[in-house]
């Protein structure tokens, strides 16, 4: 069954494109198959939630990786578990990071599509008892259920739908599921960026928020580390013999606190500081950390230059001051290709479910692996492809909206089919 749909292609250009749901299924058939996956989706979520997988819990991460790998194999994909990482070392990077599950489906078409999600959570081992899987009304609760176990389940069941429909008109579908996203992806960022270079479209399955919004832009995230060394002395007997690292740190923070720029979206905030060990000793060391957000990589470079220059202005000449800057995530900007595909998703939601679909084209402060995917790739990158929900990183409130499962599975599968058909013409 072929359907005439009016899609926006680029800015200010509309074309009628004759798109085919597939040679094997109509829209109604696709919805029916998506609906048949709903309970299986919830069963998968329950299994995933019941595996604790903190970013630093290697045992738990290995367990969930094996389970996810097996479910991906059941869809017909070629699957491998990657444990040999090229690790980008940051201030808080652990010695060992968890595995990446990579799956590949080879089709008969030309379009290369990448689907990404992450298996790790922010919760320390032992947290499951406070957030067990449960369904109450239209909400399914559980540890890490919105961030990002629903994303893992979504990809598994999208591939299951394609298998049931025997749809193979894509070129390749590559799946990457990492287990270090919550610690800024030190072991998987290079792999994500490398594989993304070969893709036409990249869908990232972080949750879509309570309203199911798609995100085309995310903030870049950086961190600054300020270290001051002074000289210890007795605070009551000979304070003048010391060099107060805390005093110098305070001076440095005061002269480095005005770097935010509302016009460009740059934000720099000093958030952590430590100094001294005892009340009656002049502190010989002091440290501070700043959270940095930017919408352009050039702003990160500018901040790094300014930090290095300003710390030369010291209050205590005998103190030693050093600063280190690290890029934790690059920003993601909305591309024309991504805008076009997002408009297709809007049309799908309106036509099939009579629901509006919000598209966010400006970053709101958070950062995700979608930015690593876009870093060296010309592919259209869309974030927020996962189901709707709320409560990420909370102790008891993470949930997904059950009613969003079928529309999201349908939308993502339909986009894969439509994009593949368009390129195959």
N, C-alpha and C positions, 0 to 999 in steps of 0.2 A: 504494500500500500504506500503510495507516494502522496506527500502532503505539500501544498504550496504555503510557505511561511515567509513572512517579510522580516528580514533581519537587517539590523544596522551594521554596515561594514565600514569601519573607520569613523572619522568625524564628519558629520554632515552628509554622509552618503548612504543611501538605502538602495538595496537591490533585492529583487525577487530571486530567491535561490530555490530551485526545486530540490528538496532534500528528501532522502529516503530513510525512514527509520532503520530499515535494513532489508535485504532481500529475503530475510527469513521471518520478520516480525512486523506487525503493525503497531501503532501507538497503543492500542488497546491490549494487544498481546504483551507488550513490554510492561505496561502497568500491571497486568495480571501476574507476570513473573516476579516483578518487584514486590508485589503484595505477598506472594508466596514465600519471599525471603524474610519477611518481617519477624516471624517467630524464631527462625534460624539466626537472624541478626542478634536478637535478644539473648539467645542461648550462647552465641559466641561471646557477647559482651560479658555475660555472667562468668564464663570460663576465664576470660582475660582479667576481669576485675579480681577474681579469686587468686590470681598469681601476683604477689607483690613484686614490683619491679622498679624500685628506687634507682636513680641514675648511678648510685654507688654500690648497689647490691648486685655484684657480678653473678652470684648463684641464681638469684631470681631472674635476672636478665637472660641468662642462658636457658632457663626453663621456658620463659615466654617466647624466646626466639625459636626454640624447637617446635613449640606448639603452632606458632604462626607459620613457620616454614612448612609444616605438614598440611595445614589448611590451604596454603597457597599451592602446594603440589596437587591437592585434590581438584584444583581448578584447571589443571593441565599445564601449569607453568613450570619452567625449568627454574629450580631454586637452589641457592647456595647461601650458607651462613659465613659471613666474613668476620674474622677475628683479628686479622693482621692489619693494624691501623697505622697510618702516618699521622701521628698526634701533634696537633698545634697546642703548645704548652701555654697556658694562662696561669694567673695567680692561684686559682683554686682547682686546677685540673688534677684529677687523681692519677695515680701511677698507672692504673689500668682502667680501661673503659669497656663497656659492653659491646656485644656483637651487632652487626648490621645484617638484616635479611634482605637479600636481593632476589627478585623473581622476574622472569622474562617470558612473555608470550610473543610468538612470531606469527604474524598473520599473512594475508595475501595482498595487502594494500601498500600504501606509501607513507602514511602518517606515523610519526614516532611520538608516542605519548608516555609521559612519566607521571606516576602517582606516588606521593610521599606521605608518610605519617611517622609517628614515633611511639615506641613501646614503653619508654621510661616515664616515671612520675616523679614529683617532687617529694613524695612522702617517705619518711624513713621506715625501715623494716619494722613491723609490729603495729602498723597503723590500720590494718584491714579491719580489725575488730570494731573500730569506730566508724567505719564506712563500708559496711557489707553491701553486697548487691541486693537490691530490693526494688519492687515496683509498687508505687502508690499513685493510683489514678493514672494520669497521663505522663508521669515522671518516673524514670528509672534512675535510681541512685547507685553510687558505688565509687570506690577508690580509683581516682584517675579516669572516671568514665567519660567525662567530656574532654579531658586533656591528658592523653589523646587516644584512649582505647576505643572510643567510637570511631576514630579515624582509621585505626587498624581494621576494625570490623567492617567499616564501609568499603574499604578496598577489597577485602576478601570477598564480600558479597556482590560487589560490582563485577568482579571476575567470574563469580558463580553465575550471575545473570547472563553474561556474555557466553559462557559455556552452554547454558541451558538453551539459549537461542541459536547456538552454533554460529555465532557471529565472528568472522575472521577478516573483515575488510580493512582493518587497520594494518599498518606496517609492523610496528612492534609496540608492545606495552611493557614498560619497565617499572617495576615496583621497588622502592627503597624504603625500608623501615629501620630507623636507627634507634639506639638506646642511650643516647647521650645528649638529646636535644635540650633537656632542662639544665644542662651545665654548659650550654653554648656550643654543643656539637664539636668538641675538640678532635674526636677521632673519626668523624664522618663528614665534616664540612668539605674536605678536598674531594672525597668520592662523589658527594652530591653535585658539586660544581663541575667535576669532570664529566660525569654521565649526562648532566643537563645540557652540555654543549651539543649533544647529538640529537636533541629533542625539538619537536615543533610546538608542543603544548605541554605544560606542567601544571598538574592539579595538586595542591597541598590540602590535606584533610584535617587541619585544625578545625575546631568547632565553629559554627556559624553564628554564635551568640544567640540570644533569646529570639531574635527576629530573623535569623538565617541569612544575615548579610554576607555577601562576598566581598573580599578585600583585595584590592589591586595594589595597595601600597602599605608598607610597614616601616617603622622606624629602624634606623641603625642604632646599635648599642655599643658603647665603648666604656672603658673604665680608666680612671687615673689613680695612680698610687704615689703618694707623697711620703718621703722618708727623711727624717731629720736626725742627725747625730750631734750630740753635744758632749758635755763632760759632767760626770757626777761629782757631787760634793755634799757636805752636810748642810742641810737647809737652815739650821739654827746657828751653827758655829762658824762656818766659812762659806756662805752662799756665793760670795764673790769669786771664789776659786773655781766655781763650776760654770758651765755653759748650759743654760736652761733650754733643752730641746722643746719643751712645751711652749715656752714663750716664742721661740722661732716658728714653731708650727702654727701658732695662732696668727702670727704676722703673715705667714704665707697664705693661710686660708682666707684672711681678710683681703689680700691683694689678688686672690684668684677666684673670688666669688661672683664677679660681674661678667662672666663669659657667656652667659645665656643670651640668646637673641630671638625674641619673639617673631621677628620678621622672617627669619629663615627656619624656625622650628628647632634651633639648637638649644639644648638644655644641659647645663652642668650644675650638679648639686653635690656638695660634700656631705656624705651620709654616715661615715664611720670614722672615729678617731680614737687613738689610744696613746697614753703617755704615762711614764712613771710606774713605780711599784709600791713605794712606801711614802707616807706623808712627809717624813722628815729628811728626804733626800732630793736634791735637785735632779730632775730626770735627765738621763743621758741619751735617751732615744724617744722618738715620737713618730707616729704614723697616722696617715689619714687616707681615706678612699673617697672617690667621687664617682657618681653614676653620670654617664654622658649619653645623650640621645641626639641624633641628627637625621636629617632627611637627605643629606648629600654627603658623599664621602669626602668632598673637599673641605667640609666643615670640621671633620675629624682631623684632617691634616693641619688645618688652621689652628685648632685647639692645641694640638701637640706642639706646634711651633711656639705658641704664646706661653704655654706652661714652661717650656724649656727656657725661654727668654726671661720671664718674670721672676723665676726662683733665684736668679742671680742677684736680685735686690734683697739683701738680707738685713735683718734687724741686728743680729749678733754676728759679728764678722768671723768669729772663731767657730761658728756652727758649720756643719756640712749638710747641704740640702740636695736631694736627688728626686727626680720625678720619672715615672714610667707610665706609658700609655699603651693600652692594648685594645684592639678592635675585636669585640666579641661577636657582633653581627653587622654586616653591611646593611644599608637601607634598601628597600625595594620600592621602585617607582612604577606608577601605572603606565603601561605601554599601550600603543594603539591596538596591537593584536589582542591584548588582554581585554581592553574595553569592548572590542568587537565580540569576543566570545562571551563576555559577561552579559552583553545585550541579548545574545542568543539564549542564555540561561533565563533571563527575565521573560523572554517571549514564551519559553517552555512553561514556566511557572504560571503565567497568565492564561495560556491556552489550555493547559491540561488540568490545572488545579485552582484556577481563578484566584490566585494569590499573588500579591506584589512581591518583588524581590529587590531588596535594597543593595546598591553597589557603592562601596566606600572607595573613593579614589585618592583620599588623603590619609596619611598615616596618623594613628591616634596614640602612639607611644610604645606599643609592644613590638617585639621583633620575633621572627620565626625562621625556620629553615628555608622557606620560600625564597628568602633573599640570597642564600648561598646558591640556590638553583639558578637564580637570575644573574648571578655575578658575572659569568663569562658566556652567557647564552643569549641567543636572539629569540628564544622561545617565548610564547605567551605564558605568563605565570599568573595563576589565580589561587588565592588563599581563601580559607574558610569554606571549603567544599564539604566539610563534615556536617553532621546533623546539628540541630539547634539544642542549646542547653545553657547552663550557667554554673558558676561556683568553682571555676578552676583555682587550684592551689588553696582551697579552703578545707577546714578540718572535717566538716560534716555535711556540706551542702552541695557537693557536685552532683549534677543530674543532667540527663538528656530528656528532650521532649519526644515521647514515643510516636506521636502523630507526625513528626518530621522525618521518620525513617524512610517511608515509602517515597515521598516526594524527592528526597535527596538521592536515594538510590536511582530513581528514575532519571532525575536531572543529569547526574554524572554519566550514567550509561548512555543516555540519549545524546549528550554532547560528544562523547567518544564516537558514537556512530555517525552523527551529523558531520563532525569535523573530518572523519575518515572519508565519508562519501564525497564531501566537497573537494578534497584533494585528489581523489581518485578520478575525477571527471577530466 
